[in-house]
Amino acid sequence: MRYYLDAEFNGFGGALISIALVPEPGGKPPFYGAVACRDPTPWVAAHVMPKLDIAPISYDALQEAFADYLAADPEPVLVADWPEDIVHAARLLVTDDGRRLILSAVRFELAEVVNFSTAELSEVPHNAYHDAVALRTFCMARRHAHMKEGHIK
């Protein structure tokens, strides 16, 4: 199944703050989780932290919940609009002592996002869940348009 992925993090290259996976329609419920951000950058403090809308849990608990969510799917495909989202999702699947938390194959896809803007399309920009929903809507509409034109992608 395809899951649309978004993550919020503490500035470019910064620590993960929140992550969401929104499956294609007809799938299971979405996944959304967050960890505490001890020293947010000024931009993150102003634009991300007020929009979390979820209580933070420990990073270990987030890793376990994320892996458990994906483990039920034998071939998950995580679709993101930004490479760093993929980095954070992949990092959640490996413990600090080097254990892999999910045994099934996981594919990552970096979506073509010409004309995609979470600031314009997300119901709550800079909230990982709402941004993932916006990405899903955008990608599915794009795929539908390509199918109507005879270009299946």
C-alpha positions as CSV (number, residue, x, y, z in Angstrom):
1,M,0.0,0.0,0.0
2,R,1.1,3.6,-0.6
3,Y,1.4,6.0,2.3
4,Y,2.0,9.7,2.0
5,L,4.7,10.8,4.3
6,D,5.4,14.2,5.9
7,A,7.8,15.1,8.8
8,E,8.5,18.2,10.7
9,F,12.0,18.7,12.0
10,N,14.0,21.4,13.9
11,G,15.4,23.3,10.9
12,F,17.1,21.7,7.9
13,G,19.2,18.7,9.1
14,G,17.6,19.1,12.6
15,A,16.0,16.5,14.9
16,L,12.6,15.0,14.1
17,I,9.6,16.7,15.7
18,S,6.6,14.9,14.2
19,I,5.9,12.4,11.4
20,A,2.7,11.3,9.6
21,L,1.8,8.5,7.2
22,V,-1.6,8.9,5.4
23,P,-2.6,5.8,3.4
24,E,-4.4,5.8,0.2
25,P,-8.2,5.7,0.6
26,G,-9.6,2.4,1.7
27,G,-6.5,1.7,3.7
28,K,-6.1,1.7,7.4
29,P,-6.2,4.8,9.6
30,P,-3.3,7.3,9.4
31,F,-0.3,7.4,11.6
32,Y,0.8,10.6,13.4
33,G,3.3,11.0,16.2
34,A,5.6,13.6,17.7
35,V,8.6,13.8,20.1
36,A,9.6,16.7,22.3
37,C,11.7,19.5,20.8
38,R,13.9,20.9,23.5
39,D,15.4,23.9,21.7
40,P,13.3,24.8,18.6
41,T,14.7,27.3,16.1
42,P,12.8,30.6,16.2
43,W,11.0,29.6,12.9
44,V,10.0,26.2,14.2
45,A,8.9,27.7,17.6
46,A,6.6,30.1,15.7
47,H,5.3,27.9,12.8
48,V,5.5,24.2,13.8
49,M,5.2,23.8,17.6
50,P,1.9,25.6,17.9
51,K,0.4,23.3,15.3
52,L,1.5,19.9,16.6
53,D,-2.0,19.0,18.0
54,I,-0.6,15.9,19.7
55,A,1.2,15.1,22.9
56,P,4.9,14.2,22.3
57,I,6.2,10.7,23.3
58,S,9.7,9.4,23.6
59,Y,11.7,8.8,20.5
60,D,11.9,5.1,21.4
61,A,8.1,4.9,21.7
62,L,7.7,6.7,18.4
63,Q,10.1,4.2,16.7
64,E,8.1,1.3,18.1
65,A,4.7,2.7,17.1
66,F,6.0,3.6,13.6
67,A,7.5,0.2,13.0
68,D,4.3,-1.6,14.4
69,Y,2.2,0.5,12.0
70,L,4.2,-0.5,9.0
71,A,4.8,-4.1,10.0
72,A,1.3,-5.2,9.1
73,D,1.9,-4.2,5.5
74,P,4.1,-6.7,3.5
75,E,5.1,-4.1,0.9
76,P,4.7,-0.5,2.2
77,V,5.6,2.4,-0.2
78,L,6.3,5.7,1.5
79,V,5.8,8.7,-0.7
80,A,7.3,12.1,0.3
81,D,7.7,15.5,-1.2
82,W,11.1,16.2,0.5
83,P,14.2,14.0,0.8
84,E,14.6,14.8,4.5
85,D,11.2,13.3,5.3
86,I,12.5,10.0,3.9
87,V,15.6,10.3,6.0
88,H,13.6,10.7,9.2
89,A,11.2,7.9,8.3
90,A,14.1,5.5,7.5
91,R,15.9,6.5,10.7
92,L,12.9,5.5,12.8
93,L,13.2,2.0,11.5
94,V,16.7,1.5,13.0
95,T,17.5,1.5,16.8
96,D,20.6,3.2,18.3
97,D,22.2,-0.2,18.8
98,G,21.7,-1.1,15.1
99,R,18.6,-3.3,15.1
100,R,16.2,-3.1,12.2
101,L,12.7,-2.7,13.5
102,I,10.8,-4.0,10.5
103,L,11.6,-7.0,8.5
104,S,9.5,-6.5,5.4
105,A,10.7,-4.5,2.5
106,V,9.9,-0.8,2.6
107,R,10.1,1.3,-0.5
108,F,10.6,5.1,-0.5
109,E,9.5,7.3,-3.4
110,L,10.3,11.0,-3.8
111,A,7.2,12.4,-5.6
112,E,7.4,14.8,-8.5
113,V,5.9,17.9,-6.9
114,V,5.9,20.7,-9.5
115,N,3.2,23.2,-8.3
116,F,2.8,21.5,-4.9
117,S,2.9,23.7,-1.9
118,T,1.9,22.7,1.6
119,A,1.6,26.4,2.5
120,E,-1.2,26.6,-0.1
121,L,-2.7,23.2,-0.1
122,S,-2.6,22.0,3.5
123,E,-5.5,22.6,5.8
124,V,-2.9,23.3,8.6
125,P,0.5,24.0,7.1
126,H,3.5,22.8,9.0
127,N,1.5,20.0,10.7
128,A,2.9,16.7,9.5
129,Y,-0.6,15.0,9.4
130,H,-2.3,17.8,7.4
131,D,0.7,18.2,5.1
132,A,0.6,14.4,4.4
133,V,-3.1,14.6,3.6
134,A,-2.4,17.5,1.2
135,L,0.4,15.5,-0.5
136,R,-1.9,12.5,-0.9
137,T,-4.6,14.7,-2.4
138,F,-2.1,16.3,-4.8
139,C,-0.4,13.0,-5.9
140,M,-3.7,11.1,-6.4
141,A,-5.2,14.0,-8.4
142,R,-2.0,14.1,-10.5
143,R,-2.0,10.3,-11.0
144,H,-5.7,10.4,-11.9
145,A,-5.0,13.1,-14.5
146,H,-2.2,11.1,-16.0
147,M,-4.4,8.1,-16.2
148,K,-7.1,10.1,-18.1
149,E,-4.5,11.3,-20.5
150,G,-3.2,7.7,-21.0
151,H,0.1,8.3,-19.2
152,I,0.0,5.8,-16.3
153,K,2.4,6.8,-13.5
